[in-house]
Structure formats: C-alpha cells, structure tokens
Amino acid sequence: MIVVQGVTGARIAVLGLGLSGLASARALQAGGAEPLCWDDNQTARDVAVAEGFTCTDLAKHGAFDGVSALIVSPGIPHLYPAPNPVVVAALAAGVPVDNDISLFFRSFATSEWDNHAVMPRVVAVTGSNGKSTTSALIHHILEQVGRPVQLAGNIGRGVLDIDPAPDGGVVVLELSSYQTELARALTPDVAVFTNLSPDHLDRHGGMGGYFAAKRRLFAEGGPDRAIIGVDEVEGAYLAGQLAEGATDDRVIRVSVAQKLTGPGWQVFARKGFLSEYRKGRQVASIDLRAIKGLPGAHNHQNACAAYAVARTLGLAPRVIEAGLHSYPGLPHRSQIIAEAGGVTYVNDSKATNVDSAAKALSAFGRIRWICGGLEKAGGLDGLQGATGNVAKAYVIGREAASFAMQLNVGADVCTTMAVAVERAMADAEPGDTVLLAPAAASFDQYDNFERRGEDFAAQVKTRLG
C-alpha cells in the first residue's frame, strides 16, 4: 500500500467505493486521516462498513463541514455531462476535489528513498487507443531484464494498492482521461501519449475537452521525458508545445504513418520495421512482422512507444527486441484464442470505439467481423475505408439492425454472440480470420468488454470442441 502523506488528523470524504475508492480510504486511514465514505450503492456501502469505515450521505446539508478534500472515483462525473450532486456540494463548500491518482503522486516518494542507490521512476501512459498494450509491454520488457516493476492504474492494480518503491523500481501507470482530468498532482518521470480519436466525448464536452484532459499529464508536472505519437494533429501540437526546439531530445516523437526526420529523437515503424533515429542518424532497427503478440500497425505504434520508454530507462535495443518477441499479448486486445481448419479466431473486445476497431480490421487478411453493441457518440463514419478486408459482418447488440444499416459491407443481424459466432464459423474458409472488434461499448449486453470477450472465446471453444 502507498500510505497517503500529509493528511494526519484530516477528515477527507471519499465518493465511490469501488476498487479505487476503497483503496483510497485505506491509504488515507493509514496516513492518519479520517475517511468519510459514500456510494449510492448499498452493497458497496456495506462492504466499506464491514471494513470499519464510516459511511455518511455526502449530499446532505452540512456534510462537508470540517472536511479537507473530496476524493472522487474515476467513473463519477465532476463537470460534464453534469456534475454529481456530491461534487456540486463540495465545490459550494469550497472543498478541493481530487482523485486517487493525485494522492499517489503526492505520496509515492518517501524519506526511504534517501537510502536508494537508483531513484525509482514512474512511467505514465495515456491516449485513446493502445495505452493498455503499451503499458503492459513496457512492464513485460522491464520484467524480462529483472528490473523491479509494477503495473497499475487503469490496468493491473490500483495505484494506492501497489508496494512502496524498491531501489531502482519502476511503476508503469495506464491512465485514462477520467483519471488525468481531475488529478491535482501529475508528476511522472516519463509520460507517453499514444494517439487521439473520438471517445468519451459526452464526459469531456467534446474533442477539445477530451484532448485537454489528456494534455494535463504533460502540462501539470512536466515529465523529464515525453514520448508523443504524432500521427494526429493533437499529438504533433503537443510535441511542439513541449519541445524547446528541433534538437530537444526530451521529446521523443513516435509514428507509424511517416518516416520521421530531423535532428531530434524519433522512433517510427514503416512496413513492419521499427527504426530509431537520433541526431539525424539511424541507431537501431527491429523487424516487428514476426511478433505474433503485436499484429498490425496499431500494435507497431505500441511497440514504438514501449521501445522509446525502455531506451529512456537505459535498455539496449537488442535487449528490448528480445522483450518484444517474448510478449504474449493482452487478453481482449488482438488476442489469438484459437486456430483451427486454417481459420484464426481473434478476440479484440477492447476495440470499443471506431478508431480502435478500424486498426484491428487493418491487421488481418480476409475477415469475418463480429461487431456491434452500444454505439458511441460520433457514429460509425470513421469505419469508412477500413472494411476492405471484411468478407461479412455479424452484428450483435440490442440495436444490431440499426448498427448493421450503417456498415458498407454485407451484414447479418445476429443480436447475440452465440448466433454471431455460429454464423461466422459456418461461413469461414481456410485463411479467414474471425475477428471480434465491436467498435462499440458492451454495456447493452455485458457488464464490461472483458465479459464480452470471454463470451466470444467460450462460444468459439465450445464449437471447436
């Protein structure tokens, strides 16, 4: 556990008692604070009370008397589309609103670090797509070379649940826009921006607000090194804002759409080959094409970002290359779950938006595409031009018929995963890929994208026997 510092004797409210909320309450209590907890869900409150925490309705008049801060869980809106009533009450009372990510950055470094020979480092990864794979890949590479490393944030453990930093340890944090938009302290040593595409627009009031939430990771604390995907205008703009000039190697630019040139530090992938350039000269190259855990250009972008982080942390190119080859991939992200009869079955349930689905569609040949679910803001226009490899779509979800009508490929309205898998498998020929890449959220039929991916895998394996 990371014990929260500087809170002894303070009364601090905690809103939302899921994993991050409970971890915040524990870490605050360990730091000498008195947590006042609340969740609209009675079961969640019962769990907190069973641990000995005080639950009080924070929306009631006077609830914030004597309270020093409000810690809000990531899923609870504080601004758009409308702030939670408890957040409104805190702001009206002049109480600062913060989150667990901020508590982590305020408390991670301790006096024990005076005894470390090598200072611990924090690597924070954000972006629309690829941040989970990039974070896991960095963690894997460091683990393979024996570096003490922990994976946390939006993946792995909660940020306050991890262990105190050992000598030379690295913490890799995956951070969503929900986490970066509110944190009052954001001070990673290395920060990564993978890419930007429309997502969570209702939460952020549009693309400008969404980008602003991501940008805070770089603007608030000023990381020692920033690794920026520059294939979208927002990334190019961010890199330009952070760099003092063309030779400033505190900014490493990453691309899978262009060869990057110039006197600075660049890592890019073209035609399946990763290249590192410094001061206008190539210093390393890696063939990514045979790495099964990283298929497609979108995963090559993830590989470039992870490579750049590893280089920043002092690893040699060939050491990093070995780590890339041994990377097994993440569940629900271009995950090969079966190969039978010449047909490959791939679970990319994490492709919850149009951009990530388009990238998954570009990674494979002839595709039997299982898609659909709870459509996100912005529609499906971003899929235009991305379906050239699709032989047929098999559409799931409660609104499967309307979803199918927006596609420019032949589509079967299946509604359920069982029907979609059955029809796709019946139609598949040797050389085909049956790909789950929904381009939609899962909440119309599943609790989360993981459950959706697990259902797909179960349906496939049941039918293969």
C-alpha positions as CSV (number, residue, x, y, z in Angstrom):
1,M,0.0,0.0,0.0
2,I,1.1,3.6,-0.7
3,V,0.3,5.5,2.5
4,V,-1.1,9.0,1.8
5,Q,1.2,11.6,3.3
6,G,0.3,15.0,4.8
7,V,-3.2,14.0,5.9
8,T,-2.8,13.3,9.6
9,G,-5.9,14.4,11.5
10,A,-7.8,15.5,8.4
11,R,-11.3,14.5,7.6
12,I,-11.4,13.5,3.9
13,A,-14.5,12.5,2.0
14,V,-14.4,9.6,-0.5
15,L,-17.1,9.3,-3.2
16,G,-17.4,5.9,-4.9
17,L,-16.5,2.7,-3.1
18,G,-15.3,0.5,-5.9
19,L,-11.7,-0.7,-6.1
20,S,-10.1,2.7,-6.3
21,G,-12.4,4.3,-3.7
22,L,-11.8,1.6,-1.1
23,A,-8.1,1.7,-1.8
24,S,-8.2,5.5,-1.3
25,A,-10.0,5.1,2.0
26,R,-7.5,2.5,3.3
27,A,-4.5,4.6,2.2
28,L,-5.9,7.7,3.8
29,Q,-6.7,5.9,7.0
30,A,-3.1,4.5,7.1
31,G,-1.9,8.1,6.7
32,G,-3.8,9.2,9.8
33,A,-6.8,10.7,8.1
34,E,-10.5,10.0,8.9
35,P,-12.2,8.9,5.7
36,L,-15.9,9.7,5.3
37,C,-17.2,7.4,2.6
38,W,-20.2,7.3,0.4
39,D,-21.6,5.4,-2.6
40,D,-25.2,5.4,-3.9
41,N,-25.0,1.6,-4.0
42,Q,-26.0,0.0,-0.7
43,T,-23.9,-3.1,-1.2
44,A,-20.8,-1.0,-1.8
45,R,-21.5,0.9,1.5
46,D,-22.0,-2.4,3.3
47,V,-18.5,-3.6,2.2
48,A,-17.0,-0.3,3.4
49,V,-18.8,-0.5,6.8
50,A,-17.6,-4.1,7.2
51,E,-14.0,-2.8,6.9
52,G,-14.7,-0.3,9.7
53,F,-15.2,2.8,7.6
54,T,-17.8,5.5,8.3
55,C,-20.4,6.0,5.6
56,T,-22.3,9.2,5.5
57,D,-24.5,10.8,2.8
58,L,-22.3,13.4,1.4
59,A,-25.1,15.1,-0.4
60,K,-26.8,16.1,2.8
61,H,-26.6,19.7,4.1
62,G,-23.5,20.2,6.2
63,A,-21.8,17.0,5.1
64,F,-18.6,18.9,4.2
65,D,-18.3,20.8,7.5
66,G,-14.7,20.3,8.6
67,V,-13.8,18.2,5.5
68,S,-10.4,18.9,3.9
69,A,-10.9,17.3,0.5
70,L,-13.2,15.1,-1.6
71,I,-11.7,12.1,-3.4
72,V,-13.8,11.1,-6.4
73,S,-13.7,7.7,-8.2
74,P,-12.9,7.9,-11.9
75,G,-16.4,6.9,-13.2
76,I,-18.2,9.7,-11.4
77,P,-18.6,12.9,-13.5
78,H,-17.4,16.2,-11.9
79,L,-18.2,18.5,-14.8
80,Y,-19.8,17.0,-18.0
81,P,-22.4,15.9,-18.9
82,A,-23.5,17.1,-15.4
83,P,-21.5,17.1,-12.1
84,N,-22.5,14.6,-9.4
85,P,-24.6,16.3,-6.7
86,V,-21.9,15.5,-4.1
87,V,-19.2,17.2,-6.2
88,V,-21.5,20.2,-6.5
89,A,-21.9,20.3,-2.7
90,A,-18.1,20.1,-2.2
91,L,-17.4,22.9,-4.6
92,A,-20.1,25.0,-3.0
93,A,-18.4,24.4,0.4
94,G,-15.0,25.4,-1.0
95,V,-13.7,21.8,-0.6
96,P,-11.0,20.8,-3.1
97,V,-12.0,17.9,-5.4
98,D,-9.2,15.3,-6.2
99,N,-8.7,11.7,-7.0
100,D,-6.5,8.7,-6.1
101,I,-4.0,9.4,-8.9
102,S,-3.2,12.7,-7.3
103,L,-2.9,11.0,-3.9
104,F,-0.4,8.6,-5.4
105,F,1.8,11.2,-6.9
106,R,1.8,13.3,-3.7
107,S,2.7,10.2,-1.6
108,F,4.9,7.8,-3.7
109,A,8.3,9.4,-2.8
110,T,9.3,9.0,0.8
111,S,12.3,9.6,3.0
112,E,13.2,5.9,2.5
113,W,14.4,6.9,-1.0
114,D,17.4,8.6,0.6
115,N,18.8,5.0,1.0
116,H,18.2,4.0,-2.7
117,A,21.2,3.8,-5.0
118,V,18.9,4.3,-8.0
119,M,15.9,6.5,-7.7
120,P,12.5,4.9,-8.6
121,R,10.8,6.1,-11.7
122,V,7.1,6.5,-12.7
123,V,6.1,6.0,-16.3
124,A,2.6,7.1,-17.2
125,V,0.8,6.2,-20.4
126,T,-2.3,7.8,-21.8
127,G,-4.1,8.1,-25.2
128,S,-7.3,6.9,-26.8
129,N,-6.1,3.5,-28.1
130,G,-3.2,1.3,-27.3
131,K,-2.4,2.5,-23.8
132,S,-3.1,-0.9,-22.1
133,T,-0.9,-2.8,-24.6
134,T,1.8,-0.1,-24.4
135,S,1.8,-0.2,-20.6
136,A,1.8,-4.0,-20.4
137,L,4.5,-4.2,-23.0
138,I,6.8,-1.7,-21.0
139,H,6.1,-3.8,-17.9
140,H,7.0,-7.0,-19.7
141,I,10.2,-5.7,-21.2
142,L,11.4,-4.5,-17.8
143,E,10.4,-7.7,-16.1
144,Q,12.4,-9.7,-18.6
145,V,15.6,-7.9,-17.7
146,G,15.0,-8.3,-14.0
147,R,14.1,-4.6,-13.2
148,P,11.7,-4.3,-10.3
149,V,8.5,-3.1,-11.9
150,Q,4.8,-2.8,-11.0
151,L,1.8,-2.2,-13.3
152,A,-1.0,-0.1,-12.0
153,G,-3.7,2.5,-12.7
154,N,-6.3,1.6,-15.3
155,I,-4.7,-1.8,-15.7
156,G,-3.3,-4.2,-13.1
157,R,-3.6,-2.9,-9.5
158,G,-5.0,0.3,-8.1
159,V,-2.4,3.0,-7.8
160,L,-2.6,3.1,-4.0
161,D,-2.6,-0.7,-3.7
162,I,0.9,-1.2,-5.1
163,D,4.0,-1.7,-2.9
164,P,6.4,1.1,-1.8
165,A,9.2,1.6,-4.3
166,P,12.3,-0.6,-4.1
167,D,15.7,0.6,-5.1
168,G,15.6,1.2,-8.8
169,G,12.0,0.2,-9.1
170,V,9.7,1.4,-11.9
171,V,5.9,1.9,-11.7
172,V,4.1,1.8,-15.0
173,L,0.7,3.5,-14.9
174,E,-2.0,3.3,-17.5
175,L,-4.1,6.5,-17.1
176,S,-7.4,7.2,-18.7
177,S,-8.8,10.7,-19.4
178,Y,-11.2,10.1,-16.5
179,Q,-8.1,9.8,-14.2
180,T,-6.0,12.6,-15.7
181,E,-8.7,15.3,-16.0
182,L,-9.2,15.7,-12.2
183,A,-5.9,14.9,-10.6
184,R,-4.4,17.9,-8.9
185,A,-0.9,16.3,-8.9
186,L,0.5,14.7,-12.0
187,T,4.3,14.3,-11.9
188,P,5.5,11.2,-13.8
189,D,9.2,10.9,-14.8
190,V,8.2,9.7,-18.3
191,A,4.9,10.4,-19.9
192,V,3.5,8.7,-23.1
193,F,0.8,9.9,-25.4
194,T,-0.2,7.2,-27.8
195,N,-2.8,8.8,-30.1
196,L,-6.2,10.6,-30.0
197,S,-9.5,9.7,-31.6
198,P,-13.1,10.5,-30.5
199,D,-14.1,8.8,-27.3
200,H,-15.9,9.7,-24.1
201,L,-17.0,13.0,-25.7
202,D,-20.1,13.4,-23.5
203,R,-17.9,13.2,-20.4
204,H,-15.4,15.8,-21.7
205,G,-17.8,18.2,-23.5
206,G,-16.3,17.4,-27.0
207,M,-12.9,16.7,-28.5
208,G,-11.3,19.9,-27.1
209,G,-12.1,18.8,-23.6
210,Y,-11.0,15.3,-24.3
211,F,-7.6,16.4,-25.5
212,A,-7.3,18.9,-22.7
213,A,-7.8,16.0,-20.2
214,K,-5.0,14.0,-21.8
215,R,-2.7,17.0,-22.1
216,R,-2.8,17.6,-18.4
217,L,-0.5,14.7,-17.9
218,F,2.2,16.6,-19.7
219,A,1.3,20.2,-18.7
220,E,0.8,19.8,-14.9
221,G,4.0,18.3,-13.7
222,G,6.4,18.5,-16.7
223,P,7.8,15.0,-17.1
224,D,11.6,14.6,-17.7
225,R,10.8,12.9,-21.0
226,A,7.7,12.9,-23.1
227,I,7.0,10.2,-25.8
228,I,4.4,11.5,-28.2
229,G,2.5,9.8,-31.0
230,V,2.4,12.5,-33.7
231,D,0.2,10.8,-36.3
232,E,-2.8,13.0,-35.3
233,V,-2.7,16.8,-35.2
234,E,-3.2,16.9,-31.5
235,G,0.0,14.8,-30.9
236,A,2.0,16.9,-33.3
237,Y,0.8,20.0,-31.5
238,L,1.6,18.6,-28.1
239,A,5.1,17.6,-29.1
240,G,5.6,21.1,-30.5
241,Q,4.4,22.7,-27.2
242,L,6.7,20.6,-25.1
243,A,9.9,20.8,-27.1
244,E,12.2,23.8,-26.9
245,G,13.5,23.2,-30.4
246,A,14.2,20.6,-33.1
247,T,17.1,19.2,-31.2
248,D,15.4,18.9,-27.8
249,D,15.6,15.1,-27.1
250,R,13.4,15.4,-24.0
251,V,10.6,14.8,-26.5
252,I,10.6,11.6,-28.5
253,R,8.3,11.6,-31.5
254,V,6.6,8.3,-32.5
255,S,4.9,7.4,-35.8
256,V,3.5,4.6,-37.8
257,A,2.3,6.8,-40.7
258,Q,5.5,8.5,-41.7
259,K,9.3,8.4,-41.6
260,L,10.3,11.0,-39.1
261,T,13.4,13.1,-39.9
262,G,15.3,15.9,-38.2
263,P,18.0,16.4,-35.6
264,G,15.9,15.2,-32.6
265,W,14.9,11.8,-31.3
266,Q,12.4,9.7,-33.2
267,V,11.1,6.2,-33.2
268,F,8.8,5.1,-36.1
269,A,7.6,1.9,-37.9
270,R,7.3,1.5,-41.6
271,K,6.4,-1.7,-43.5
272,G,6.8,-3.6,-40.2
273,F,10.2,-2.3,-39.3
274,L,10.9,-0.2,-36.2
275,S,13.6,2.4,-36.6
276,E,15.2,4.7,-34.0
277,Y,16.8,7.9,-35.2
278,R,18.9,10.3,-33.2
279,K,20.5,13.5,-34.5
280,G,19.6,12.5,-38.0
281,R,21.2,9.1,-37.9
282,Q,19.6,5.6,-37.5
283,V,20.9,3.9,-34.4
284,A,18.6,0.8,-34.3
285,S,16.1,-1.3,-36.3
286,I,13.8,-4.1,-35.3
287,D,11.7,-6.4,-37.6
288,L,8.2,-6.4,-36.0
289,R,6.5,-8.5,-38.6
290,A,7.0,-11.9,-37.0
291,I,6.0,-10.9,-33.5
292,K,2.6,-12.7,-33.0
293,G,1.8,-10.8,-29.9
294,L,1.9,-7.5,-31.7
295,P,-0.1,-7.8,-35.0
296,G,-0.9,-4.8,-37.2
297,A,0.2,-1.2,-37.5
298,H,-1.6,-0.1,-34.3
299,N,0.4,-2.6,-32.3
300,H,3.6,-1.4,-34.1
301,Q,2.8,2.0,-32.7
302,N,2.5,0.5,-29.2
303,A,5.9,-1.2,-29.8
304,C,7.5,2.1,-30.8
305,A,6.2,3.8,-27.7
306,A,7.3,1.0,-25.4
307,Y,10.7,0.8,-27.1
308,A,11.2,4.6,-26.6
309,V,10.3,4.2,-22.9
310,A,12.8,1.3,-22.5
311,R,15.5,3.3,-24.2
312,T,14.8,6.3,-21.9
313,L,15.3,3.9,-19.0
314,G,18.7,2.8,-20.3
315,L,18.0,-0.5,-22.1
316,A,19.9,-1.5,-25.2
317,P,18.0,-2.1,-28.5
318,R,18.7,-5.8,-28.7
319,V,17.5,-6.3,-25.1
320,I,14.3,-4.5,-25.9
321,E,13.9,-6.6,-29.1
322,A,14.1,-9.8,-27.1
323,G,11.3,-8.5,-24.8
324,L,9.1,-7.6,-27.8
325,H,9.4,-11.2,-29.1
326,S,8.5,-12.8,-25.8
327,Y,5.5,-10.6,-25.2
328,P,2.4,-12.8,-25.1
329,G,-0.2,-10.1,-25.7
330,L,-3.1,-8.9,-23.5
331,P,-6.5,-10.6,-23.2
332,H,-9.2,-8.9,-25.4
333,R,-6.6,-7.0,-27.4
334,S,-5.8,-8.7,-30.8
335,Q,-5.7,-11.9,-28.7
336,I,-5.5,-15.1,-30.8
337,I,-7.7,-17.5,-29.0
338,A,-7.8,-20.4,-31.4
339,E,-6.5,-21.6,-34.8
340,A,-8.4,-24.5,-36.5
341,G,-9.0,-25.6,-40.0
342,G,-7.0,-22.8,-41.4
343,V,-9.2,-20.2,-39.6
344,T,-7.8,-17.9,-36.9
345,Y,-10.1,-16.6,-34.1
346,V,-9.1,-13.2,-32.6
347,N,-10.6,-11.5,-29.6
348,D,-10.3,-7.7,-29.7
349,S,-13.2,-6.9,-27.5
350,K,-11.3,-3.9,-26.2
351,A,-11.9,-2.3,-29.6
352,T,-14.7,-0.3,-28.1
353,N,-14.6,2.7,-30.4
354,V,-14.5,3.2,-34.2
355,D,-10.8,4.1,-34.4
356,S,-9.6,1.0,-32.5
357,A,-11.9,-1.3,-34.5
358,A,-10.5,0.2,-37.8
359,K,-7.0,-0.5,-36.6
360,A,-7.9,-4.1,-35.8
361,L,-9.5,-4.5,-39.2
362,S,-6.3,-3.4,-40.9
363,A,-4.2,-6.0,-39.0
364,F,-5.6,-9.2,-40.7
365,G,-6.5,-10.5,-44.1
366,R,-9.9,-11.8,-45.1
367,I,-12.1,-11.1,-42.0
368,R,-15.4,-12.4,-40.7
369,W,-16.1,-9.4,-38.5
370,I,-18.2,-9.6,-35.3
371,C,-19.2,-6.1,-34.3
372,G,-21.9,-4.0,-32.6
373,G,-23.0,-3.0,-29.2
374,L,-23.8,0.3,-27.5
375,E,-22.9,2.8,-30.2
376,K,-20.7,5.8,-29.1
377,A,-21.1,9.4,-29.9
378,G,-19.8,10.3,-33.4
379,G,-21.4,7.4,-35.2
380,L,-19.6,4.9,-37.5
381,D,-18.3,7.2,-40.2
382,G,-14.7,6.5,-39.1
383,L,-15.1,2.9,-40.4
384,Q,-15.4,4.2,-44.0
385,G,-12.4,2.9,-45.9
386,A,-11.4,0.5,-43.1
387,T,-13.5,-2.5,-44.2
388,G,-11.8,-3.6,-47.3
389,N,-10.6,-6.9,-45.8
390,V,-14.1,-7.7,-44.4
391,A,-15.9,-10.6,-46.1
392,K,-19.0,-10.2,-44.0
393,A,-20.1,-8.5,-40.7
394,Y,-22.0,-10.4,-38.0
395,V,-23.7,-7.7,-35.8
396,I,-24.5,-8.2,-32.2
397,G,-26.2,-5.9,-29.6
398,R,-29.7,-4.7,-28.8
399,E,-29.6,-2.2,-31.7
400,A,-28.0,-4.6,-34.1
401,A,-30.3,-3.8,-37.0
402,S,-29.6,-0.1,-37.0
403,F,-25.9,-0.7,-36.5
404,A,-25.8,-3.0,-39.5
405,M,-27.5,-0.5,-41.7
406,Q,-24.6,1.9,-41.2
407,L,-22.0,-0.5,-42.4
408,N,-20.8,-0.5,-46.0
409,V,-20.3,-4.3,-46.1
410,G,-22.7,-7.3,-46.2
411,A,-24.0,-7.9,-42.7
412,D,-26.0,-10.5,-40.8
413,V,-28.1,-9.2,-37.9
414,C,-27.3,-11.7,-35.2
415,T,-28.1,-9.8,-32.0
416,T,-26.4,-12.4,-29.7
417,M,-22.8,-13.5,-29.6
418,A,-23.8,-17.2,-29.8
419,V,-25.6,-16.6,-33.2
420,A,-22.8,-14.4,-34.5
421,V,-20.1,-16.9,-33.7
422,E,-22.1,-19.8,-35.1
423,R,-22.8,-18.0,-38.4
424,A,-19.2,-16.7,-38.8
425,M,-17.7,-20.1,-38.2
426,A,-20.1,-21.7,-40.7
427,D,-19.1,-19.2,-43.3
428,A,-15.4,-19.1,-42.6
429,E,-12.9,-20.6,-45.1
430,P,-9.2,-21.5,-44.7
431,G,-7.2,-18.3,-44.5
432,D,-10.0,-16.3,-42.9
433,T,-9.9,-14.6,-39.5
434,V,-13.0,-14.5,-37.3
435,L,-12.5,-11.2,-35.5
436,L,-14.4,-9.7,-32.6
437,A,-13.7,-6.0,-32.9
438,P,-17.1,-4.4,-31.8
439,A,-16.5,-0.7,-32.5
440,A,-18.9,-0.1,-29.6
441,A,-19.3,-0.3,-25.9
442,S,-20.5,-3.5,-24.3
443,F,-23.0,-2.2,-21.7
444,D,-26.2,-3.0,-23.6
445,Q,-25.5,-6.8,-23.1
446,Y,-22.4,-7.2,-20.9
447,D,-21.0,-5.7,-17.7
448,N,-17.8,-4.8,-19.5
449,F,-15.7,-5.5,-22.5
450,E,-13.9,-8.3,-20.7
451,R,-17.2,-10.3,-20.2
452,R,-17.9,-9.8,-23.9
453,G,-14.5,-11.1,-24.9
454,E,-14.8,-14.1,-22.6
455,D,-18.2,-14.9,-24.1
456,F,-16.7,-14.8,-27.6
457,A,-13.9,-17.1,-26.6
458,A,-16.2,-19.5,-24.8
459,Q,-18.5,-19.7,-27.8
460,V,-15.6,-20.4,-30.2
461,K,-14.1,-23.0,-28.0
462,T,-17.4,-24.8,-27.4
463,R,-17.9,-25.2,-31.1
464,L,-14.4,-26.3,-31.8
465,G,-14.8,-29.0,-29.1
